[in-house]
């Protein structure tokens, strides 16, 4: 049984009607939609609970280690790391987005992956005043729509976070 779902994006030139960069959209917590650039989202893995190796004496947001393609990666609960409300449930599997940056790769647990969206750079607004100050260091910005505030996360800021390196 294959428990991974690779996120692949066909390389196509952008047409006039399809302007914008591609982003992986997901739910961070109960009511917190977010996106990561597809350049930073390496793949999405559905990881059974038992395949995550917990590490003792770690902060609550550090869920443990996973082995992926002969690499060992830290896995963090992104909602907990960012101090967002998260549902307390007894899960059988985790949706893990493996993000990569120039400095590292890490697996981040999200509540649900929703697909791929396109956003024009002009859609992304500064996050100041729209979200809590604790989130701002991990954001590239926000996209404001009638339905929701979409957080545009920065994988480089997440992988360099002192919350990971002081764990």
N, C-alpha and C positions, 0 to 999 in steps of 0.2 A: 504494500500500500504506500503510495507516494503522498507524503504529508506536506510537500512544499508546493507553493504556487508561484512560479517565477513571473515577475513583472517584466514584460518585454514591450518595448515601444518600437514600432517600425520606423526606420530612418527615412523620413519623407521631407522634401523641401516644403517650407511653409507657403501656403497659397494666400491670396489676398483675403479670402473669407475665413481662413483658419489661422489668424494671427494670434500670437501669444506663446508663452512657454508652457510645457506640460508639467503638471504637478500631481503627485499621488495624494488623494483626498482620503481622510480617515477621521474617526471620532476618537478624541483623546480621553474624554470622560463621558458622563451622561449627556451633557448638552454642550460639548466643546468641539466643534469641527475645526480641523486643521489640515494643512497641506505641507508637503516637502517637495522640493524640486526633484524631478525625475533624474537629474544629473547626480543627485545625492542619495536617492533611494536605490539601493542595489538590488534588493529582492524582498518579497514578502514570504514568510514561512509560517505555516500553521504548525506550532510546536506542541506536542502532547505534554501535559503537565509533568510526567515522569522523565522526560528527556532534558529537563532543566536541572542542572546540578546546583543546589543551594550552597552558599558559602557562609560559614559562621561569622558572627561579629561584624556584619555589614549593615549599613543603613537600610531602612525599610524599603527604599526605592530600588536597591540593588537586589534583583531577584536571583541572580546566580550566573552560571556559565553554561554556554551551549557550544557544541562542536558542529561546525558547518563547513563542509568541503575541506576537511583537514585543517581547519583554523578554529581556535578557541576564542570565543567572543563573550564579553560581558553583556548581560541582558538587564536592562533597567525598565521599571514601570514608569513611563514618561509622565503620566498624569501625577503620580506621587512625587516624582522628581521636581515637577513644576508647581507643586502645591495646589493642584486642581482637585475638585471633588471627583472621587472615583467610586464606583460601585463595589461593595464588599460582597463578592460572590465566591462560591467554591467552583472554580473553573476546571474543566477537563482538558482544555487546550488554550494556548495563547496565540494571538495574532502578533507576530513579531516582524517589524520592518527593520531590515538591516540597512543602516545608513553608513555612508563612507564620506570621509572628508580627507583633506591633505594630511591630517594628523593621525587619524585612527578610523577603525570601523567598530560599530557597536550595534547591538540589537535593542530595539525599543519596543516595548509592549504597548499596543494601542487597543482600544475597545473593539473597533470594527473598521476594516478597510472598505471604502465605498467606491473606489475606482479612480479614474484619471480625469483631470479637468485641465482646461487651458485658461491661463490668465495673462492678460497683457501687462507689461511692466507699469503702465499708467494706472492700472486697477489697484495696485498695491500702495496703501497709504501708510504714513508713519503711525506706529502703534501708541504713541503717547496720548493719554486721555481716553483710549478705547479699551484698554486692558489693565490688569493690575501691574504695578511696578516690578514685581518679582518675575513676570514673564518677559519683560522688555529685552533683557540681555540675550534671550534665546530666539528672538523674532527678527525677521527681515521686514516685517510689516503686517498689516491687516487688510483684508478685502471686505468692505462694507457693502452688504446688500440688504434688501428689504426683509429677507427671511433670517439672516444670520450674520455674525461677525466671524469671518474665516481667518484663523491664525496662520500666517506664512512663517513656518519655522526655519531656522538656520542650522543645518546639520553640523557645520563647523563649530558653532557656539556650543551645541549640545555635546559634541565629542571632546571639546576642550574644557567643559564645565568643571569647576572645582568640586562640585557635588559628586563627580565620578572619580576624580584624581585624589581626593582626600578620603575616599572610602577605604 
